[in-house]
Amino acid sequence: MTTLHIEHAINDLDVWREAFRRAAALRSQHGVRGYEIRHPVDDPNYLMIDLSFDTAGAAEGFLMELHKIWQTPAASPALVGAPQARILETVESTS
């Protein structure tokens, strides 16, 4: 399993959520299997998003698409500053 981990500040969670919902088909087309969205308990205007993929190649492809989106304010409303993103491979996990 591969995870695309993204962190960034926002200025309006509702606006950001609506834009995220509108991108559901795009995520599906690029092989996103699932996601988790979190924020620090003391900062609801900072998000951490984990998108799950079957392969690192799929995650890399989607990240390239995200870089295009992030460059356009209309396509990434409520985003503050430049997101930080990393592609991660699971070494070990438990539930």
Secondary structure, DSSP 8 states (H G I E B T S, - for coil): -EEEEEEEEES-HHHHHHHHHHTHHHHHHTT--EEEEE--TT-TTEEEEEEEES-HHHHHHHHHHHHHHHT-TTTSTTEEEEEEEEEEE-S----
